[in-house]
Amino acid sequence: MSEITGQLRPVVEQFVSNLEAAFRRSVLEAFEANIAGASRAARPAVPSVPVRRTAAPAAAKASKPGARVRRSAADLERVEQRILDYVRKNPGKRGEQIKQALGLTTALWTRPLSRLVTSGALTAKGMKRATTYTAK
C-alpha cells in the first residue's frame, strides 16, 4: 500500500499545483477584464436613472432625466374636479374603483384626493382599501 501512496503523492501534488495555477490565472484575467471595462459589455445594461412609468398630465417636462415632475395647481384642480364629479354621480365607491374608472394612477390620485377630503368636499368612510367616498 505504501508503494501506491508513494507513486500517487507526486501525481496528486502536481494536479493540485496545476489546479491552483489555473485558478489564479482565471481570477487575474477576470480582474483585468473588469478594470478594462470588458465585463460591462457582458452584463445586462442597468439604467442609472429610475424609469418613470407614467407622466403627469399636461406637466412640463423635467429639465434632467429622472428629475421630479411637479404638477401645476391647475392640473391638480382638474384632477380634483374629475374625482369630485365622478363621486357625485357614483357615491359610495372605493378608491380603487374610482381610480380605475378615471384611468388614474396612484401617483396622480393621492394628492388631489387628500386635498378634497381635507377641504371637506369629500367624506371618507372606512379604512385602507375599504374606504368609500361620498361628496358633500
Phi and psi in degrees as GROMACS dihedral restraints (atoms count N, CA, C in turn):
[ dihedral_restraints ]
;  ai    aj    ak    al  type     phi  dphi    fc
    3     4     5     6     1   -67.1    20    10
    4     5     6     7     1   -26.9    20    10
    6     7     8     9     1   -67.5    20    10
    7     8     9    10     1   -41.5    20    10
    9    10    11    12     1   -66.3    20    10
   10    11    12    13     1   -42.0    20    10
   12    13    14    15     1   -61.2    20    10
   13    14    15    16     1   -41.7    20    10
   15    16    17    18     1   -64.6    20    10
   16    17    18    19     1   -33.7    20    10
   18    19    20    21     1   -80.1    20    10
   19    20    21    22     1   -33.3    20    10
   21    22    23    24     1   -77.6    20    10
   22    23    24    25     1   -32.1    20    10
   24    25    26    27     1   -54.6    20    10
   25    26    27    28     1   -51.4    20    10
   27    28    29    30     1   -64.1    20    10
   28    29    30    31     1   -33.9    20    10
   30    31    32    33     1   -66.3    20    10
   31    32    33    34     1   -45.3    20    10
   33    34    35    36     1   -65.2    20    10
   34    35    36    37     1   -42.9    20    10
   36    37    38    39     1   -62.9    20    10
   37    38    39    40     1   -39.2    20    10
   39    40    41    42     1   -66.0    20    10
   40    41    42    43     1   -41.7    20    10
   42    43    44    45     1   -61.3    20    10
   43    44    45    46     1   -46.6    20    10
   45    46    47    48     1   -63.2    20    10
   46    47    48    49     1   -40.5    20    10
   48    49    50    51     1   -63.6    20    10
   49    50    51    52     1   -43.9    20    10
   51    52    53    54     1   -65.1    20    10
   52    53    54    55     1   -40.9    20    10
   54    55    56    57     1   -63.2    20    10
   55    56    57    58     1   -44.3    20    10
   57    58    59    60     1   -62.9    20    10
   58    59    60    61     1   -41.9    20    10
   60    61    62    63     1   -65.3    20    10
   61    62    63    64     1   -41.9    20    10
   63    64    65    66     1   -64.3    20    10
   64    65    66    67     1   -40.5    20    10
   66    67    68    69     1   -63.7    20    10
   67    68    69    70     1   -44.9    20    10
   69    70    71    72     1   -62.0    20    10
   70    71    72    73     1   -42.2    20    10
   72    73    74    75     1   -61.4    20    10
   73    74    75    76     1   -42.6    20    10
   75    76    77    78     1   -62.4    20    10
   76    77    78    79     1   -45.0    20    10
   78    79    80    81     1   -64.5    20    10
   79    80    81    82     1   -42.6    20    10
   81    82    83    84     1   -64.1    20    10
   82    83    84    85     1   -42.5    20    10
   84    85    86    87     1   -64.4    20    10
   85    86    87    88     1   -41.1    20    10
   87    88    89    90     1   -65.3    20    10
   88    89    90    91     1   -39.4    20    10
   90    91    92    93     1   -65.5    20    10
   91    92    93    94     1   -45.5    20    10
   93    94    95    96     1   -64.1    20    10
   94    95    96    97     1   -39.9    20    10
   96    97    98    99     1   -65.2    20    10
   97    98    99   100     1   -37.0    20    10
   99   100   101   102     1   -65.9    20    10
  100   101   102   103     1   -42.8    20    10
  102   103   104   105     1   -66.3    20    10
  103   104   105   106     1   -40.0    20    10
  105   106   107   108     1   -73.4    20    10
  106   107   108   109     1   -12.7    20    10
  108   109   110   111     1    88.7    20    10
  109   110   111   112     1     3.7    20    10
  111   112   113   114     1   -68.4    20    10
  112   113   114   115     1   -27.5    20    10
  114   115   116   117     1   -72.2    20    10
  115   116   117   118     1   -21.5    20    10
  117   118   119   120     1   -65.0    20    10
  118   119   120   121     1   -35.4    20    10
  120   121   122   123     1   -68.6    20    10
  121   122   123   124     1   -28.8    20    10
  123   124   125   126     1   -77.9    20    10
  124   125   126   127     1   -27.3    20    10
  126   127   128   129     1   -83.9    20    10
  127   128   129   130     1   151.3    20    10
  129   130   131   132     1   -67.5    20    10
  130   131   132   133     1   145.3    20    10
  132   133   134   135     1   -68.2    20    10
  133   134   135   136     1   132.1    20    10
  135   136   137   138     1  -115.3    20    10
  136   137   138   139     1   122.5    20    10
  138   139   140   141     1   -63.9    20    10
  139   140   141   142     1   139.1    20    10
  141   142   143   144     1   -82.3    20    10
  142   143   144   145     1   -15.2    20    10
  144   145   146   147     1  -118.9    20    10
  145   146   147   148     1   134.4    20    10
  147   148   149   150     1   -58.1    20    10
  148   149   150   151     1   143.1    20    10
  150   151   152   153     1   -88.6    20    10
  151   152   153   154     1   130.5    20    10
  153   154   155   156     1   -77.8    20    10
  154   155   156   157     1   134.2    20    10
  156   157   158   159     1   -81.7    20    10
  157   158   159   160     1   -43.9    20    10
  159   160   161   162     1  -141.1    20    10
  160   161   162   163     1   150.2    20    10
  162   163   164   165     1  -101.1    20    10
  163   164   165   166     1   153.6    20    10
  165   166   167   168     1   -68.0    20    10
  166   167   168   169     1   144.1    20    10
  168   169   170   171     1   -66.7    20    10
  169   170   171   172     1   134.9    20    10
  171   172   173   174     1    56.0    20    10
  172   173   174   175     1    24.1    20    10
  174   175   176   177     1   -87.1    20    10
  175   176   177   178     1   148.7    20    10
  177   178   179   180     1   -67.9    20    10
  178   179   180   181     1   146.0    20    10
  180   181   182   183     1   -69.9    20    10
  181   182   183   184     1   146.4    20    10
  183   184   185   186     1   -70.8    20    10
  184   185   186   187     1   147.1    20    10
  186   187   188   189     1   -72.6    20    10
  187   188   189   190     1   -30.5    20    10
  189   190   191   192     1  -120.0    20    10
  190   191   192   193     1   147.1    20    10
  192   193   194   195     1   -62.2    20    10
  193   194   195   196     1   135.5    20    10
  195   196   197   198     1    85.3    20    10
  196   197   198   199     1    -6.1    20    10
  198   199   200   201     1   -73.5    20    10
  199   200   201   202     1   150.0    20    10
  201   202   203   204     1   -69.1    20    10
  202   203   204   205     1   136.6    20    10
  204   205   206   207     1   -98.4    20    10
  205   206   207   208     1   123.6    20    10
  207   208   209   210     1  -100.1    20    10
  208   209   210   211     1   136.9    20    10
  210   211   212   213     1   -86.1    20    10
  211   212   213   214     1   146.0    20    10
  213   214   215   216     1   -76.1    20    10
  214   215   216   217     1   166.8    20    10
  216   217   218   219     1   -62.6    20    10
  217   218   219   220     1   -35.3    20    10
  219   220   221   222     1   -65.2    20    10
  220   221   222   223     1   -40.5    20    10
  222   223   224   225     1   -62.9    20    10
  223   224   225   226     1   -45.0    20    10
  225   226   227   228     1   -61.3    20    10
  226   227   228   229     1   -42.3    20    10
  228   229   230   231     1   -65.4    20    10
  229   230   231   232     1   -37.1    20    10
  231   232   233   234     1   -62.9    20    10
  232   233   234   235     1   -43.7    20    10
  234   235   236   237     1   -67.2    20    10
  235   236   237   238     1   -41.3    20    10
  237   238   239   240     1   -58.7    20    10
  238   239   240   241     1   -44.0    20    10
  240   241   242   243     1   -65.4    20    10
  241   242   243   244     1   -40.1    20    10
  243   244   245   246     1   -61.5    20    10
  244   245   246   247     1   -44.1    20    10
  246   247   248   249     1   -63.4    20    10
  247   248   249   250     1   -47.2    20    10
  249   250   251   252     1   -62.3    20    10
  250   251   252   253     1   -44.0    20    10
  252   253   254   255     1   -61.3    20    10
  253   254   255   256     1   -42.8    20    10
  255   256   257   258     1   -65.3    20    10
  256   257   258   259     1   -42.8    20    10
  258   259   260   261     1   -69.0    20    10
  259   260   261   262     1   -33.5    20    10
  261   262   263   264     1   -62.8    20    10
  262   263   264   265     1   -38.7    20    10
  264   265   266   267     1   -80.1    20    10
  265   266   267   268     1   -25.3    20    10
  267   268   269   270     1  -133.3    20    10
  268   269   270   271     1    69.0    20    10
  270   271   272   273     1   -66.8    20    10
  271   272   273   274     1   150.2    20    10
  273   274   275   276     1    84.3    20    10
  274   275   276   277     1    10.1    20    10
  276   277   278   279     1   -82.4    20    10
  277   278   279   280     1   150.9    20    10
  279   280   281   282     1   -80.6    20    10
  280   281   282   283     1   159.7    20    10
  282   283   284   285     1   -58.2    20    10
  283   284   285   286     1   -40.9    20    10
  285   286   287   288     1   -59.9    20    10
  286   287   288   289     1   -40.5    20    10
  288   289   290   291     1   -69.5    20    10
  289   290   291   292     1   -38.8    20    10
  291   292   293   294     1   -67.6    20    10
  292   293   294   295     1   -45.8    20    10
  294   295   296   297     1   -59.0    20    10
  295   296   297   298     1   -44.0    20    10
  297   298   299   300     1   -65.1    20    10
  298   299   300   301     1   -43.4    20    10
  300   301   302   303     1   -64.8    20    10
  301   302   303   304     1   -36.3    20    10
  303   304   305   306     1   -91.0    20    10
  304   305   306   307     1    -7.3    20    10
  306   307   308   309     1    70.6    20    10
  307   308   309   310     1    36.0    20    10
  309   310   311   312     1  -101.9    20    10
  310   311   312   313     1   148.0    20    10
  312   313   314   315     1   -90.1    20    10
  313   314   315   316     1   167.3    20    10
  315   316   317   318     1   -61.2    20    10
  316   317   318   319     1   -38.0    20    10
  318   319   320   321     1   -63.4    20    10
  319   320   321   322     1   -36.0    20    10
  321   322   323   324     1   -82.3    20    10
  322   323   324   325     1   -17.6    20    10
  324   325   326   327     1   -94.1    20    10
  325   326   327   328     1   -37.8    20    10
  327   328   329   330     1   -60.0    20    10
  328   329   330   331     1   -53.7    20    10
  330   331   332   333     1   -66.6    20    10
  331   332   333   334     1   -48.9    20    10
  333   334   335   336     1   -58.9    20    10
  334   335   336   337     1   -37.6    20    10
  336   337   338   339     1   -63.7    20    10
  337   338   339   340     1   -46.1    20    10
  339   340   341   342     1   -64.3    20    10
  340   341   342   343     1   -34.8    20    10
  342   343   344   345     1   -67.1    20    10
  343   344   345   346     1   -38.5    20    10
  345   346   347   348     1   -66.5    20    10
  346   347   348   349     1   -41.4    20    10
  348   349   350   351     1   -68.9    20    10
  349   350   351   352     1   -42.5    20    10
  351   352   353   354     1   -63.8    20    10
  352   353   354   355     1   -40.1    20    10
  354   355   356   357     1   -74.5    20    10
  355   356   357   358     1   -15.0    20    10
  357   358   359   360     1    92.5    20    10
  358   359   360   361     1     2.9    20    10
  360   361   362   363     1   -69.8    20    10
  361   362   363   364     1   -30.7    20    10
  363   364   365   366     1  -120.8    20    10
  364   365   366   367     1   149.9    20    10
  366   367   368   369     1  -114.9    20    10
  367   368   369   370     1   129.1    20    10
  369   370   371   372     1  -103.1    20    10
  370   371   372   373     1   134.0    20    10
  372   373   374   375     1  -132.8    20    10
  373   374   375   376     1   127.4    20    10
  375   376   377   378     1   113.1    20    10
  376   377   378   379     1  -173.6    20    10
  378   379   380   381     1  -131.9    20    10
  379   380   381   382     1   144.8    20    10
  381   382   383   384     1    50.8    20    10
  382   383   384   385     1  -126.1    20    10
  384   385   386   387     1   -72.0    20    10
  385   386   387   388     1   -16.0    20    10
  387   388   389   390     1   -90.3    20    10
  388   389   390   391     1     5.4    20    10
  390   391   392   393     1   -68.8    20    10
  391   392   393   394     1   131.8    20    10
  393   394   395   396     1  -113.2    20    10
  394   395   396   397     1   153.8    20    10
  396   397   398   399     1  -123.7    20    10
  397   398   399   400     1   139.5    20    10
  399   400   401   402     1  -134.1    20    10
  400   401   402   403     1   149.6    20    10
  402   403   404   405     1   -89.6    20    10
  403   404   405   406     1   148.2    20    10
